[in-house]
Amino acid sequence: MSLPLMPKATAVWLIENTALTFNQIADFCGMHMLEVKNIAVNSTRTMAGISPIMNGQLSKEEIARCEADENARLMLLQNDLPKVKNRARGARYTPMAKRQDKPDAVAWLLKNHPEISDSNIHKLIGTTAKTIESIRLRTHSNMAAIKPRNPVLLGLCTESDLKKMIDISTPIENNLDEK
């Protein structure tokens, strides 16, 4: 069962404005009965109560039904709130100290996994298509200093991300032969 928004403030309001039992309030708010009892006994409350009716979490009829029967439990109203959308991951920040390692990682990927496409290398390492192409054609301005090094060991990607890119890029026939 889901809990109301701001359960303690909701409990304060229910204690002050209803004849519900401590068990009913505790069950609805996801609190322990003694915690609710402590809120009721404590005369110097610093928290203001929030009405679950105004929030659309309870109805007056639901409160009246539970006030009449001590064994009844409050049921949270189902709100038609929009679902939370997952945002697409933006560009990852690469610290200045690791930026010079990107060409080394690209060279390692081109040497050890030529089946990975340029767009997948771009996603994995976070470098430009121009850099990938210049390393592939060996026209990069710093080509003499580039040493192929594993991007996982350089900290530019994770092992699981690298394996996922390799699996995506590997042709299906090779995957079937391995099994």
Buried (B, 14 or more C-beta within 10 A) or exposed (E): EEEBEBBBBBBBBBBEEBEBBBBBBBBBBBBEBEBBBEBBEEEEEEEEBBBBBEBBBBEEEBBEEBBEEEEBEBEBBEEEEEEEEEEEEEEEEBEEEEEEBBBBBBBBBBEEBEEBEBEBBBBBBBBEEEBBEBBBEEEBEEEEEBEBBBBBEBEBBEEEBBEBBBEEBBEEEEEEEEE
